[in-house]
Amino acid sequence: MLTLKRSPGQSVVIGSPLGPIGTVRVASISGKHVKLEFDFPVHIEVNRAELAERKSASPTQSVGMTQRPG
C-alpha cells in the first residue's frame, strides 16, 4: 500500500504521467473530514468503499455515484 501526504489543492496522478487515467485532488480538510475531487473519464466508475461493497453483494441493484459536471 502506498501512503502519501497531500495538502489542500495538491493532486495525485493515477496512471502514467504521460497518459494518466485520472487525478485525485484534495479539495479541503476540516477536522477529521477530507474532501476529495476525482477527475476521471465518465466510463470509469468511482465509488465509496461501502457502496462498492453493497454493489458487489447485490449486482442487480444500481447504487453508485453520479458525476457532477465541471
DSSP file (Angstrom, degrees, kcal/mol; ACC not computed):
  #  RESIDUE AA STRUCTURE BP1 BP2  ACC     N-H-->O    O-->H-N    N-H-->O    O-->H-N    TCO  KAPPA ALPHA  PHI   PSI    X-CA   Y-CA   Z-CA
    1    1 A M              0   0    0      0, 0.0     2,-0.4     0, 0.0     0, 0.0   0.000 360.0 360.0 360.0 138.2    0.0    0.0    0.0
    2    2 A L        -     0   0    0      2,-0.0     2,-0.5     0, 0.0     0, 0.0  -0.835 360.0-163.7 -98.4 132.7    1.2    3.5   -0.9
    3    3 A T        -     0   0    0     -2,-0.4     2,-0.3     2,-0.0     0, 0.0  -0.980  11.1-179.6-118.8 127.0    0.8    6.3    1.6
    4    4 A L        -     0   0    0     -2,-0.5     2,-0.5     2,-0.0     8,-0.0  -0.928  22.7-138.8-124.6 147.8    1.1    9.9    0.5
    5    5 A K        +     0   0    0     -2,-0.3     2,-0.3     2,-0.0    -2,-0.0  -0.928  29.8 172.4-102.6 130.0    0.8   13.2    2.3
    6    6 A R        -     0   0    0     -2,-0.5     3,-0.1     4,-0.1     6,-0.0  -0.974  20.4-144.9-135.2 149.1   -1.0   15.9    0.3
    7    7 A S    >   -     0   0    0     -2,-0.3     3,-2.6     1,-0.1    19,-0.3  -0.708  47.5 -68.6-106.1 161.8   -2.2   19.4    1.3
    8    8 A P  T 3  S+     0   0    0      0, 0.0    19,-0.2     0, 0.0    -1,-0.1  -0.247 124.8  23.8 -51.3 133.9   -5.4   21.1    0.1
    9    9 A G  T 3  S+     0   0    0     17,-3.7     2,-0.2     1,-0.4    18,-0.1   0.164  97.5 114.8  93.4 -17.0   -5.0   21.9   -3.6
   10   10 A Q    <   -     0   0    0     -3,-2.6    16,-2.6    16,-0.2    -1,-0.4  -0.560  49.5-155.2 -87.5 154.4   -2.4   19.2   -4.3
   11   11 A S  E     -A   25   0A   0     14,-0.2     2,-0.4    -2,-0.2    14,-0.2  -0.777  15.1-141.3-126.1 165.8   -3.2   16.2   -6.5
   12   12 A V  E     -A   24   0A   0     12,-2.5    12,-2.4    -2,-0.3     2,-0.5  -1.000  21.3-139.6-125.1 129.6   -2.2   12.6   -7.2
   13   13 A V  E     -A   23   0A   0     -2,-0.4     2,-0.6    10,-0.2    10,-0.2  -0.787  11.4-149.4 -92.1 129.6   -2.0   11.4  -10.8
   14   14 A I  E     +A   22   0A   0      8,-3.2     7,-2.6    -2,-0.5     8,-1.4  -0.883  63.9   2.6-100.9 122.8   -3.3    7.9  -11.4
   15   15 A G  S    S-     0   0    0     -2,-0.6    -2,-0.1     5,-0.3     0, 0.0  -0.525 115.0 -12.8  99.2-170.4   -1.6    6.0  -14.2
   16   16 A S    >   -     0   0    0      3,-0.5     3,-0.8    -2,-0.2    -2,-0.1  -0.397  56.6-132.8 -66.5 136.9    1.3    7.1  -16.4
   17   17 A P  T 3  S+     0   0    0      0, 0.0    -1,-0.1     0, 0.0    -3,-0.0   0.782 108.8  55.7 -60.6 -24.9    2.2   10.8  -16.2
   18   18 A L  T 3  S+     0   0    0      1,-0.2    -2,-0.0     0, 0.0    -3,-0.0   0.762 130.9   8.8 -78.6 -25.3    2.3   10.8  -20.0
   19   19 A G  S <  S-     0   0    0     -3,-0.8    -3,-0.5     3,-0.0    -1,-0.2  -0.422  85.8-166.3-151.8  68.5   -1.3    9.4  -20.3
   20   20 A P        -     0   0    0      0, 0.0    -5,-0.3     0, 0.0     3,-0.1  -0.194  22.9-143.0 -64.8 149.4   -2.9    9.4  -16.9
   21   21 A I  S    S-     0   0    0     -7,-2.6     2,-0.3     1,-0.3    -6,-0.2   0.866  73.7 -54.6 -72.6 -39.3   -6.2    7.6  -16.2
   22   22 A G  E     -A   14   0A   0     -8,-1.4    -8,-3.2    18,-0.2     2,-0.3  -0.975  52.5-105.0-179.9-176.2   -7.2   10.4  -13.9
   23   23 A T  E     -AB  13  39A   0     16,-1.8    16,-2.9    -2,-0.3     2,-0.4  -0.960   9.2-151.1-134.4 153.1   -6.4   12.6  -10.9
   24   24 A V  E     -AB  12  38A   0    -12,-2.4   -12,-2.5    -2,-0.3     2,-0.4  -0.996  20.3-169.2-121.8 126.4   -7.4   12.8   -7.3
   25   25 A R  E     -AB  11  37A   0     12,-2.9    12,-2.9    -2,-0.4     2,-0.8  -0.934  25.3-125.4-120.1 138.7   -7.2   16.3   -5.7
   26   26 A V  E     - B   0  36A   0    -16,-2.6   -17,-3.7    -2,-0.4    10,-0.2  -0.743  28.4-179.0 -79.9 111.7   -7.5   17.3   -2.0
   27   27 A A  E     -     0   0A   0      8,-2.7     2,-0.3    -2,-0.8    -1,-0.2   0.918  59.5 -26.6 -79.5 -46.3  -10.2   20.0   -2.1
   28   28 A S  E     - B   0  35A   0      7,-1.3     7,-2.9   -20,-0.1     2,-0.4  -0.987  46.7-141.2-164.4 160.5  -10.3   20.8    1.6
   29   29 A I  E     + B   0  34A   0     -2,-0.3     2,-0.4     5,-0.2     5,-0.2  -0.999  20.0 172.5-129.8 127.8   -9.6   19.4    5.1
   30   30 A S  E >   - B   0  33A   0      3,-2.9     3,-2.1    -2,-0.4     2,-0.3  -0.890  63.2 -56.0-138.8 105.1  -11.8   20.3    8.0
   31   31 A G  T 3  S-     0   0    0     -2,-0.4    -1,-0.0     1,-0.3     0, 0.0  -0.486 123.0 -14.7  63.4-122.0  -11.2   18.5   11.3
   32   32 A K  T 3  S+     0   0    0     -2,-0.3     2,-0.4    -3,-0.1    -1,-0.3   0.342 120.0  95.4 -93.1   5.7  -11.4   14.8   10.6
   33   33 A H  E <   -B   30   0A   0     -3,-2.1    -3,-2.9     2,-0.0     2,-0.5  -0.835  51.2-170.6-106.2 134.1  -13.0   15.3    7.2
   34   34 A V  E     -B   29   0A   0     -2,-0.4     2,-0.5    -5,-0.2    -5,-0.2  -0.984  11.2-150.8-120.1 128.2  -11.2   15.4    3.9
   35   35 A K  E     -B   28   0A   0     -7,-2.9    -8,-2.7    -2,-0.5    -7,-1.3  -0.884  17.3-167.1 -99.0 126.1  -13.0   16.4    0.7
   36   36 A L  E     -B   26   0A   0     -2,-0.5     2,-0.5   -10,-0.2   -10,-0.2  -0.867  11.9-150.2-113.3 145.8  -11.5   14.8   -2.5
   37   37 A E  E     -B   25   0A   0    -12,-2.9   -12,-2.9    -2,-0.4     2,-0.5  -0.970  11.5-157.5-114.4 130.5  -12.2   15.7   -6.1
   38   38 A F  E     -B   24   0A   0     -2,-0.5     2,-0.6   -14,-0.2   -14,-0.2  -0.924   8.0-171.2-111.0 127.2  -11.9   12.9   -8.7
   39   39 A D  E     +B   23   0A   0    -16,-2.9   -16,-1.8    -2,-0.5    -2,-0.0  -0.856  31.4 137.9-120.4  94.7  -11.2   13.7  -12.3
   40   40 A F        -     0   0    0     -2,-0.6   -18,-0.2   -18,-0.2     6,-0.1  -0.899  59.6 -84.5-131.4 157.7  -11.7   10.6  -14.4
   41   41 A P    >   -     0   0    0      0, 0.0     3,-1.8     0, 0.0    -1,-0.0  -0.283  45.0-111.2 -59.2 152.8  -13.3    9.7  -17.7
   42   42 A V  T 3  S+     0   0    0      1,-0.3    25,-0.1     3,-0.0    -2,-0.0   0.804 114.2  62.6 -58.1 -32.6  -17.0    9.1  -17.5
   43   43 A H  T 3  S+     0   0    0      2,-0.1     2,-0.6     1,-0.0    -1,-0.3   0.589  87.7  83.2 -74.9  -7.9  -16.7    5.4  -18.3
   44   44 A I  S <  S-     0   0    0     -3,-1.8     2,-0.2   -23,-0.1    -4,-0.1  -0.864  78.0-138.4 -98.4 119.8  -14.6    4.8  -15.1
   45   45 A E        -     0   0    0     -2,-0.6     2,-0.4    19,-0.0    -2,-0.1  -0.535  14.1-165.5 -77.0 140.4  -16.8    4.3  -12.0
   46   46 A V        +     0   0    0     -2,-0.2     2,-0.3    19,-0.2    19,-0.2  -0.992  18.2 168.9-124.8 120.5  -15.7    6.0   -8.8
   47   47 A N        -     0   0    0     -2,-0.4     2,-0.1    17,-0.1    17,-0.0  -0.951  38.6-110.4-132.2 148.9  -17.5    4.6   -5.7
   48   48 A R     >  -     0   0    0     -2,-0.3     4,-2.4     1,-0.1     3,-0.5  -0.496  41.7-111.4 -67.6 150.7  -17.1    5.0   -1.9
   49   49 A A  H  > S+     0   0    0      1,-0.2     4,-2.4     2,-0.2     5,-0.2   0.879 116.2  52.2 -56.1 -43.0  -15.9    1.6   -0.4
   50   50 A E  H  > S+     0   0    0      1,-0.2     4,-1.6     2,-0.2    -1,-0.2   0.853 112.2  45.9 -66.7 -32.5  -19.2    1.0    1.4
   51   51 A L  H  > S+     0   0    0     -3,-0.5     4,-2.7     2,-0.2    -1,-0.2   0.870 110.6  53.0 -75.1 -36.5  -21.2    1.5   -1.8
   52   52 A A  H  X S+     0   0    0     -4,-2.4     4,-2.2     2,-0.2    -2,-0.2   0.907 109.9  48.8 -63.0 -41.3  -18.8   -0.7   -3.8
   53   53 A E  H  X S+     0   0    0     -4,-2.4     4,-1.8     2,-0.2    -1,-0.2   0.906 111.7  49.1 -63.7 -41.7  -19.3   -3.5   -1.3
   54   54 A R  H  X S+     0   0    0     -4,-1.6     4,-1.7     1,-0.2    -2,-0.2   0.909 111.4  49.6 -64.2 -42.2  -23.0   -3.1   -1.5
   55   55 A K  H  < S+     0   0    0     -4,-2.7    -2,-0.2     1,-0.2    -1,-0.2   0.892 111.1  48.9 -64.3 -39.6  -22.9   -3.2   -5.3
   56   56 A S  H  < S+     0   0    0     -4,-2.2    -1,-0.2     1,-0.2    -2,-0.2   0.816 111.5  49.8 -72.0 -28.6  -20.8   -6.3   -5.3
   57   57 A A  H  < S+     0   0    0     -4,-1.8    -1,-0.2     1,-0.3    -2,-0.2   0.800 125.8  27.1 -76.3 -29.2  -23.1   -8.0   -2.8
   58   58 A S    ><  +     0   0    0     -4,-1.7     3,-1.7    -5,-0.2    -1,-0.3  -0.690  69.3 176.1-133.2  78.6  -26.2   -7.2   -4.9
   59   59 A P  T 3  S+     0   0    0      0, 0.0    -1,-0.1     0, 0.0    -3,-0.1   0.678  78.9  58.8 -63.5 -17.3  -25.1   -6.8   -8.5
   60   60 A T  T 3  S+     0   0    0      2,-0.1     2,-0.4     0, 0.0    -5,-0.1   0.705  89.7  85.2 -82.7 -19.1  -28.7   -6.2   -9.7
   61   61 A Q  S <  S-     0   0    0     -3,-1.7     2,-1.0    -6,-0.2    -3,-0.1  -0.673  76.0-139.9 -84.3 134.5  -29.1   -3.2   -7.5
   62   62 A S        +     0   0    0     -2,-0.4     2,-0.4     2,-0.0    -2,-0.1  -0.800  38.9 151.6 -98.7  98.0  -27.8    0.1   -9.0
   63   63 A V        +     0   0    0     -2,-1.0     2,-0.3   -12,-0.1    -8,-0.1  -0.996  22.7 108.6-125.1 126.3  -26.1    2.0   -6.3
   64   64 A G        -     0   0    0     -2,-0.4     2,-0.5   -17,-0.0   -17,-0.1  -0.864  61.8 -66.8-167.4-158.5  -23.3    4.4   -7.2
   65   65 A M        -     0   0    0     -2,-0.3     2,-0.4   -19,-0.2   -19,-0.2  -0.945  34.0-141.7-117.9 133.5  -22.0    7.9   -7.6
   66   66 A T        -     0   0    0     -2,-0.5     2,-0.3     1,-0.0    -2,-0.0  -0.774  24.1-122.2 -92.6 140.9  -23.3   10.3  -10.1
   67   67 A Q        -     0   0    0     -2,-0.4   -25,-0.0   -25,-0.1    -1,-0.0  -0.604  18.1-141.2 -83.3 140.1  -20.7   12.6  -11.7
   68   68 A R        -     0   0    0     -2,-0.3     2,-0.0     1,-0.0    -1,-0.0  -0.806  23.8-112.5 -97.0 140.0  -21.1   16.3  -11.5
   69   69 A P              0   0    0      0, 0.0    -1,-0.0     0, 0.0     0, 0.0  -0.365 360.0 360.0 -67.0 149.2  -20.2   18.4  -14.4
   70   70 A G              0   0    0     -2,-0.0     0, 0.0     0, 0.0     0, 0.0   0.447 360.0 360.0 100.6 360.0  -17.2   20.7  -14.2
